[in-house]
Every structure is written in structure tokens, then in C-alpha cells.
Amino acid sequence: MTETAGSAPGEFMGEPDMAPPGQFMGEPSADGRFGEFGGMFVPETLVPACQELDRAFRSAWGDPAFRGELDRLLRDYAGRPSPMTECPNLSEELGVRILLKREDLNHTGSHKINNVLGQALLAQRMGKTSLVAETGAGQHGVATATAAALFGMDCVVYMGTVDIARQELNVFRMRLLGTEVRAAETGSRTLKDAVNETLRHWVAVADTTHYCLGSVMGPHPYPWMVREFQRVVGEEARRQCAEILDGGVPDVVTAAVGGGSNAAGIFAGFANTSAALVGVEPAGGAAVGRAVPGIVHGSRSFLMQDEWGQVLEAESISAGLDYPGVGPEHSYLAATGRATYEQVTDAEVVEAFSLLSRTEGIIPALECAHALAWVSRARAELAGRTVLLNLSGRGDKDVDQMMGILG
Amino acid sequence: MTAANGTTAPGEAGGWGRLETALRGRRRAGGKCFVPYLTGGLGDDWLETICAVAVAGADAIEIGVPFSDPVMDGTTIQQANDRALSEGATPQSILAAVRGAAADIGVPTAVMTYANIAHHMGYERFASSLADAGVSGCILPDLPLEEVGEWADCADAAGVETVLLAAPTAPDERLPRICARSRGFVYGVGLAGITGVRAELAASAVRTAARLKAVTDRPVLVGVGVGTPAQAAEVCEVADGAVVGSAIVTRMLEGAGPEGVAALVAEFRAALDAARH
């Protein structure tokens, strides 16, 4: 495949010499690591469950029958492939050619369904009868509740009380789908605490219950498995870009990063091409931006923490990115220089949310509005380039909150 | 119970740390070990409380160093953590206080916290700061066998005994490997779940103790879901001892003070002494 001859790389362009391209976004090492990041930092009680999951995923992922069934679900139930949309109005306004990967058009309104269908199918294959999950903005919770309804499984979703208040529509959706939503009332009462509660729940019921983790985080094999279930985003986008760009790849591939699953999915399609990879974190939740490694929720990765190693509370306008950690593979991509990570403020996000709505008639989720906020800010640097942006979810869930802000 | 508990152990003088030596000593004398858990930095009198429970019959004491995200802990210890953190407790403040009171405590201590506290300080520095404070052992529940090596090597070098947990979910082949890497004692997890008092002792508590006793000579203590003197006595029909956290910390949270907490520890001590074989 021909790749676009990139002009002089900007500071967001990766350092191509640091590691041979073929080594990015493959299988982690036997101990579940991407370089020095990852691992399986869970209580002994959960080790057998994680090891069972590792074996089950390896077997399923190599089984054409499993892959065929998942492909069928992604096509007939979730509506894949998702389109790629050129944005002439936005491109003209910013002076940057922008392509959107339309994960917002999937069933349930975000990329989360890709991972959830894979994990639910795997859970069924493992003989599990129940699912438990954490959720921040509620998109992963809704997707998990949806899969549970489809597969006839019991489902419990933990959500911080702060998030329950700002995403009540998604709480109602989950309940409508037959899921029990439980409030995580400890700590910052957001996504971090929902993960704690889910781990505490899972430790007692792992024999019958699969933990359907929503991002590329947690203990091995989750960061790898969730990225593989999201890889479909990157692979489709690679083919779609090739059609639009005459066999080429975009200059830049960008996505928002909280835990980092939508970014991992789209990066996976371009990790071994010349495209620069740019993850965008909220300024109040920039784990990669601070670059201090820590251990929480099952893996070693960059983590926002105080001088004693107490985990800090993230602060972001977007419930889905309100997380102090990041998936370990993102730490690895950052440490090797293969991807770069930028930060945007809540104010820039609000502006980007309006910008896409106004210019293209697409209301984005606040999460992916972060990626657009960076493109908008970096437009001078990006002038004349082609940028692929993962539009990971639709903004319906955020309209109420934005009405309060934009009035 | 079998006298195999009290096998004459070779190498008594060499090899074992202070924690393991104390627990083996209790066992050899035909007794059962009692190890209460107290949250460091909780209230103004936590240090006096630790000294009081030592006098009341604890063989060793687990001192919790609060962490923001204690995924192995139920609501009682979470609440204790949050309160201690909001009152300004840090690993440094707790260890400094313990160092100052080492002579008054009188029994071996083990710090229980989560991996990130040690990781953030650096494993070598954390291990030596425990040793400097006179702390004998350390329990980091989110470092399972596969991840514990780097920390445990640093702890060994500093003379700190790393106690490993063994869960009821572990397959048979895993248990001897855990027992071999553990120091001080082997911490049998009483049930598949988080810390907290339950109405009854889970069947898995005794079963896990028996599975561990079958593969190790190291003292086997069971904790998690052991919340009353009767439950402690029940698990000690097989185990060498019991670890009790939430029931003790509940007393601390209620403001029972050193005497109130020590009175509860004395009840556990009496129940285990009555159950001695």
C-alpha cells in the first residue's frame, strides 16, 4: 500500500526511529506487558479468573467460528461497518482536511458496542451467566446492558453517584434494558470508584460472572483483549482511507483518551504506517501528560497521584474521560514516542462541540469533542494535512449538560 | 488437632524473621495466633490503641497504611481509610509514629497497604523505611505471586517479611508456590470476597486452611470474613491463627478508644486460648 509522503513532521509526529514499526500493537509479553507497562496486579483471589480469561480469549480469537459469529453480530446487530465521513465545511473552516470515523452511528451510539459484543460472546462461550461492568458516561454501561439483554444474561453496572446525576438518561436506558444500576458512593464517586466497586463485586462471583471491562485498562488480558475487540475500527478506517486517499493513509490519526479504548482501536489500524498518532486527554485527567507511573486497577501505567501515591481525582467536563489512569499500552506508545498525547481544556471542548454541530450537522459526544478541540487549536500546524478523527460517540447524552453550559 | 503443627523446625535461629519466629513460638507452645488489623492514622489515639491490643494478647499486629483505592476492602476499612486520609495520615507519618513506639508495642508488626504506596516511594526505599521503623512484615494484597518478585526481593534484602495471600480460588498447584515465597506466615483468604464481618464463617475458610496446612510448615493464619471470637475459634480448629480486621476497625470507628478495642482483642484471645489443643 502506498502511503502519503508526509511533509516535515510537526512535534506531534512520532519518532520513526525509536522502534521498528512492526512491533507496535501486537501481542503483549507472556507476563501481560507492553514494555514496562501492564501486568496483572490483582488480589490472589482474582488471578485464576484473569488466567482463565486469558486462555479463553486466546482460544476464541484463534477460532474462525467465534470470529465469524462476532463479525455477524457486528454487521447485523451493531450496524458495522461504520461509515467514514468527509467534512467539507469543517475542513474549510479549519484549513485541515478532516475525515471522521463514524462510531457514533453504531447501535447504542458509540464504539463501546464493539468490545461488549466480543466480551459477551466470550463470556457465553466460557459458560458465565452474568455480566458486571463499570461505567463513566454510561455509554459502556448501556452497551453492556444491551448485550446482556441480547444474550439473556443478568447484568449489574456500577456508576459513580456524580455520573448518575449528570447522565440520568443513560441510567434510565440501562434499567429499561433490564440491568441493575448500582451507585458507587466512595471516593470521587466517578469512574475510578465505579471500577473499584466492580472489582469488589467480581472478586466474590468470578465463577459465574464475567467482568465486562469497558476500556483498554485493568489486569492482563483486558488491555490486549479490549484493543483487539476495538481493532475493527482501525482496520475498517484503514480500508476506507485507502479508498478516499488513493491508497494512502492520513497524515494524522487522532482520538480522545480516557482509559483509551477508542484511541487504541483506531491506532491499531495505523500503528505500523507513517501516520502520526495523537491521543487527546482532558487537561484535568492527563495521566500520560504527567507521565508518572503507578499501579491501580490491575496494571502498571501512567497514573495521576499525589506525592505519597494516593490516586488523584480527575476533573473533566466529560464523564467518560474523568479517569486518573490510562491503559498501559498508551503509556508504552507514549514512552516509545510512537504516539503523542495532547491536552485540551473543558472550554476548548465546549467550543469544539458547538463547532462540529454547526458546521457538519453532527453533534459529537463530549469525549470525542476533545480530539476535535486539539485539531482546532493545532490548525496552523496541521494546515493542508489530512486528519482522521475517531468520532467515538454521539452527543445526545450530553445535550442536557451542554444546555446548562451554553444555555 | 495434630501435633504436626509444632514440628521441631530446623533453622529456627537462622532464616525466620521476627514475625515468623513469634508465630511459630505461639504454635510450638500449643497456642493459636491472633493478629488484629488496625488502620494507621485513624483518630488521635491509634498508636495507643496498637500498644493496648499488644498487651491484650495480640501475637503480632497488622498496621494498615491507608490507600485511596483499596479494592480488596469492604465498607468498614474503606471508611477507616478515607477518614485517616482526610485527617492527614501519610505512609511517612504512620511509620514515624510506629518507629517512636516500637518498644511500647512490644510484638512484631506488619504493614498492610497496596502496591502503589510502595511503588511510588520505590520498592527499595519503602522496604528500608519499614525496616527503619522496626516493622517486621509487609502485606501488599494487589501483588499476586506473578507480580511480587521485584518487591519481595527488595523486602528480603531489607529483612522485611513479605506475607503472601492464598485464596480459596487458587488451584492446588499454586498453593505450594505461594507458601514457598511467603515469609512470616501464609495468609489464607477466608472467602472469595472482600474484607468485612459476615454472619457466619464461610466453609471455604476452614477448607483453605486445611489445603494450606497440607502443603506447608509455615504458620497458616486465616483472615477476611473472620469477624467474631467464635468464628476465629472455629477456623483455628485447622488454622494456626486468625487475622481480624473489620471487627476491630469498627470499634475504632465507633470511638471505643484503646481500652474498648483492647477489650475486644482480649475476647478473641480468650476464645483462642479456650480452643487450644
Interface residues (C-beta under 8 A of the other chain):
Chain A: D31 G39 M40 F41 V42 P43 E44 T45 L46 V47 P48 A49 T186 G187 K192 D193 N196 L199 R200 V203 A204 V205 A206 D207 P293 G294 I295 V296 H297 G298 R300 L303 Q305 W308 G309 Q310 V311
Chain B: F67 S68 D69 P70 V71 M72 G74 Q78 D82 L85 T90 P91 Q92 Y114 A115 N116 I117 H119 H120 M121 P141 D142 L143 P144 L145 E146 E147 L164 L165 A166 A167 P168 T169 A170 P171 R174 I178 V189 L191 A192 G193 I194
